[in-house]
């Protein structure tokens, strides 16, 4: 059996990489991530208020494995997740999954050796502001339960 060349399916015809089943899931995954981020922000009014000062700023995140690129844009007190736009973002982050996860405040261990790679390009002031916002993020995790079940002694 003859192997297909680059960009060709087993029938020898050109294949469209955007027609894969995984490509169809990307918008759904982006909306799910956007919803999760905004629900977490809703639990910390101070963080939401700090985001207003960053309205319109865009951060592009590119993971090497799995190969994934997305853009997060601040829209008032909300975050919008979508595909990467053609123009230059305010901040660009290239990382491995391990490098990105090691930067999350609740997973960070400053005593452990570095994990993965992380490369940041763009507005240094924006990067510092986002870091401070992330460090001060203090959601009220009990709030959703109180809404559903009421105050429980």
Secondary structure, DSSP 8 states (H G I E B T S, - for coil): -----TTB-TTSSB--GGGSHHHHHHHHHHHHHHHHHHHHHHT-HHHHHHHHTTTT-EEEEEETTTTEEEEEEEETTEEEEE---SS--SEEEEE-HHHHHTTSTTT--TTS---S-EEEEE-HHHHHHHHHHHHH----TTHHHHHHH----
